[in-house]
Amino acid sequence: MIMAEYIKKEDIGLTDFEIILCKGDFKEALKMLLDKIENMPAADVIEIPKTGIGDLSDGYHTFNDLYFQRCMLFEQIVHDHKDRAWKTKFHEDGEPCFGGGWFLVAIDTPNGAYGYHYEDKYWDLFDCEELPIAKHWDGYTEKDVDRLLSLPDVVERKSGKWEHGYCSKCGYNWGKDVPIASTPNFCPNCGTNMKEEN
């Protein structure tokens, strides 16, 4: 007989599982462990709301909130780079995006295309070229989001080609960090020729 059979588990603080292991009954120990795991509630598992995973929250924002915010932010990038942006309801193989009801909007950056899929209800939000099918997908993933940093205005800003929007004649201030390329020729307030004045 194995010595563990003579030891009361209360005396040494062993669990049933540990007692079975001491007896060498690994098959029974494994069965007990699997039963215990199967019936054990996970403390960090969050139930998906009945309304769908989009309403799952981190305590501050739901997935739906964050996707909508991303949509609005990307719309602004598309708006600012309309000459590089395009949208389509069909992938390059001619199949509808996700079987239909979705579209792809992308921007051709100097470092390659980058885009997102959105539900058709946002189609009119993106004012850019419409293509019959998507351009070739080069395999970009969410890890390539930094391609957006290669867009010309970002490069100009990084290289210091930005200035404060200020008229030295009337003192009118139309904002900070204005790209030189979009600085108005004339002050929006007094009409002074900004190229001559500044």
Secondary structure by P-SEA (a helix, b strand, c coil): cccccccccccccccaaaaaaaacaaaaaaaaaaaaaaacccccccccccccccccccccccaaaaaaaaaaaaaaaaaacccccccccccccccccccccbbbbbbbcccccccccccccccccccccccccccccccccccccccccccaaaaaaaaccccccccccccccccccccccccccccccccccccccc
